[in-house]
Amino acid sequence: MVVTVANPQDEASVSVRQVARLARCAITRLRITTAGTLAITFLDAAAIRRLNKQFLQHDRPTDVLSFRYDGAPTGLPGLPSQQNVDRQARNRSQRASGQYVRIAGSQHRQVVGEIFIAPSQARAYARTHHLSYQEELNRYVVHGLLHWMGEEDRTKQQQARMRRLENRLLRQCRNA
């Protein structure tokens, strides 16, 4: 799988190289062998709010949105088709000069999914809960990847499972 990481927002700092290493480690640990490209894009609060409203009908910013396009089951109801993807966000991320990293493989592979993350949400949550911003941002990356794989967190039981999976991956990939 090809992983791309883009950071066209400027609300909070993001190391695209560190995120790419974390994503590659998590994908390896989860034994994901899907062919294609998974795009991870960091967006400002306004852009992620628009996507959240457009695809989930929630008119508020959110922390992470995951979309899967390869036909495999996913945790998001009403998942948009490949044709209905917010191409503007992806095109904007791919044009972000100096803020784009592509990891392994050919650039001409089919996009099998996108993960959109709002680093400003991670920063705010980290401040409120006295956590490290980088650790919270890393959690959002892993959280998005788990959602892309179909994990859900709607019930208390699902939330507990998601947290265990996140913690395990973050431990395993700490030095990635």
Secondary structure, DSSP 8 states (H G I E B T S, - for coil): -EEEEE----SS---HHHHHHHHHHHHHHTT----SEEEEEE--HHHHHHHHHHHH---S--SEEEEE-SSS--S-TT---GGGS-HHHHHHHHH-TTSEEEESS-TTS-EEEEEEE-HHHHHHHHHHTT--HHHHHHHHHHHHHHHHTT---SSHHHHHHHHHHHHHHHHHTTT-
